[in-house]
Amino acid sequence: MREVVENSMGIEFFEIEFLPAEDLVYCKWTGFITEEWSAKKASEKIVEFVEKYNCKFLISDNRNLKGTWPPEIEYWFLKDWLPKLSTTEIGYFAHIHNKEVYAHLALNNRLMEQKEGVSFQHFKCVTKAKNWLFRNNQKKEIKLISEDFCA
């Protein structure tokens, strides 16, 4: 199953998909995130998918994200969203950052400090992320994700 979220201008900026063969929720962020409500709506979709499909693995792909998140969203992520995610079956959360990684390091570092039962790691590419996600599990492939940003 695949869903998208649009901002107030009707532009798709987030897509999410459950990949059953990998027991994985894969989400992709695109463009600018300028609205707090739309960022929250998309983030809530992640929790919804993880709960609905009872999966263990999550990839949040930010390679096509432009700029930074609204500043007010960081507190919400740490104090509301992450605890909700921690009540699910998710065990591993791979965050693939964009080329402008400095814009996201503060949030990533705080997530790593406050992971509350969810193993979190950030990466530059899907290959390294999936190797980490599945390192102690059966061999799995993520076929729908491009791997154009490995260094």
HELIX and SHEET records of a PDB file:
HELIX    1   1 PRO A   20  GLU A   22  5                                   3    
HELIX    2   2 GLU A   36  TYR A   53  1                                  18    
HELIX    3   3 PRO A   71  TRP A   76  1                                   6    
HELIX    4   4 PHE A   77  TRP A   81  3                                   5    
HELIX    5   5 LEU A   82  SER A   86  1                                   5    
HELIX    6   6 VAL A  101  ALA A  103  5                                   3    
HELIX    7   7 LEU A  105  GLU A  113  1                                   9    
HELIX    8   8 VAL A  126  LEU A  133  1                                   8    
SHEET    1   A 6 ARG A   2  GLU A   6  0                                        
SHEET    2   A 6 GLU A  12  LEU A  19 -1                                        
SHEET    3   A 6 LEU A  24  PHE A  32 -1                                        
SHEET    4   A 6 PHE A  57  LYS A  66  1                                        
SHEET    5   A 6 TYR A  92  ILE A  96  1                                        
SHEET    6   A 6 SER A 119  PHE A 123  1                                        
END                                                                             
